[in-house]
Amino acid sequence: MAQETHWKQVVFYLKDVLSVQTDEELHGSIAVKKSKENPRELDIKISCHFRNDFQDIDDVQYFKLL
């Protein structure tokens, strides 16, 4: 039996639905750091930048992973 770890799988849902087509570019970044309040938590920042004829999205979302 393998030793248990604290690692998890996570899905992040964005506020906007993105309809990306072939040859369109989606830009973004993910920043992760330990929480100052609790070292077992992670503070996560997801930035998303996308533009096409129908959408103009420039958004930043924050998450806390316990």
GIRAKA-V700009 format. One record per backbone hydrogen bond with DSSP energy under -0.5 kcal/mol. NH is the residue of the N-H (numbers start at 1). CO is the residue of the C=O. Records with the same first field share a line. If there is no record, write none. Layout:
# GIRAKA-V700009
NH->CO ; CO
This chain:
# GIRAKA-V700009
13->11
14->12
19->17
20->18
24->21
27->49
29->47
31->45
33->43
35->38 ; 41
41->38
42->65
43->33
44->42 ; 63
45->31
46->61
47->29 ; 45
48->59
49->27
50->57
51->25
52->55
57->50
58->56
59->48
61->46
63->44
65->42
66->64
